Amino acid sequence: MLGVRGQFHLTVDGKGRLSLPAKLRDALKSRTEKRLIVTNYKGGLWGYVESDWVRYEQALMEVSPFEQESILFTRAFVAGASECEVDRQGRILIPQYLRKYAGIDREVVLISVVDRLEIWSRERWETAFAEALERIDHAGGLAQLKMGRGTPSAS
């Protein structure tokens, strides 16, 4: 996505604005991105730069619009999306309906994950992160991940 990695503990102000970390603001500026597309998914919010979001929309054009799963996915994921402009102070306004969905009041955690950002309420993030750690520890890794060295094995 933007070449920014990490986990950032931030706050949302009373109007629903989130100040993006400096690293992220700089990465957006270098790509001349002026907005993030933010949507709801699995209890948190996922954010994409516009060019990455367009890839999802193009992929959806290849899926039958009449299948129930397609209908439900587009209603939830795509119709739930909002264009969040980055203002001069490097903030985005997260719409009320997205904050409500994600349980965001004040304290949030923003993470950068490969092709997207995720924005979580602090409480939900702690739960989701603990669950992810537990499940990946139990599974021993990600068997599908290929890194040019063959299939990774559990150590």
Secondary structure, DSSP 8 states (H G I E B T S, - for coil): --S--EEEEEEB-TTSEEE--HHHHHHHHHTT--EEEEEEETTEEEEEEHHHHHHHHHHHTTS-TTSHHHHHHIIIIITT-EEEEB-TTSEEE--HHHHHHHT-SSEEEEEEETTEEEEEEHHHHHHHHHHHHHHHHHHTS-TT---SSSS----
